[in-house]
Amino acid sequence: MFRPLQFQARHLLRAQCRYNSTTPSSPPLLAKLRADLKTAMRAKDTVRLDVVRAIIAEINNSAKTSSPIQTDLQLLSLIRKRSASLEASTQEFIKANRSDLKERNDAEMRVLAEYGAQVPTTSEEEIQSAISQTIEKLRSEGAKVEIGAIMKAAFAPNGPLNGKPAEKGTVSKVAARLISAS
């Protein structure tokens, strides 16, 4: 059956648009985690395998929420949260005289620390100088100097921390310390 050329072009364009959906980029560390998953499986490294599987599972679960993990800083936050959880359970294992479980947790925390060290972050000194600049700027403008205003100004476009790998938790702690010192 003969179809007009215009119909064929429209049909092809619609098919291309349907399958060319762009997916959000994943953190660079996630690619390394997926590669390490295969390596750990081949090497039968059960500790690393369990840690990597758990992190990837948490990333996949967060993808179904309103705030998926899209940056290495968010992934670092997840790694630190998991490390804190392991630290708490290690204390419980010590109280219960379960040295076997404590050693397992220690091994998992070493693997998590290894991955956490691969994420570049802004140093606390850089954060402190940026927050000091922000506080001086807010005071010169006559604005209220409080943590929320400092955070908003620091991470705003053209702010001293805009686009830099700075954890907001660390920034808010530094801001609170500088406000109380003033």
Number of C-alpha atoms within 10 A of each C-alpha: 3 4 7 8 9 8 10 11 11 11 11 11 11 11 11 11 9 9 8 8 8 6 6 8 9 14 15 13 18 19 11 12 18 14 12 16 20 13 14 17 13 10 11 11 12 12 16 21 21 14 20 25 15 13 18 16 12 15 19 13 12 14 13 9 9 7 9 17 23 17 16 20 20 16 24 23 15 17 19 16 12 18 21 13 13 18 16 12 15 21 12 14 17 13 10 11 11 12 13 11 16 20 13 13 21 16 15 22 23 14 17 20 15 11 17 20 10 11 15 13 14 14 12 14 10 13 22 18 13 18 26 18 16 24 25 13 15 17 12 9 9 9 12 12 16 13 19 12 14 25 18 12 20 22 18 13 11 10 17 18 22 13 11 13 15 19 18 12 10 15 23 17 13 20 25 15 13 15 16 8 7 6
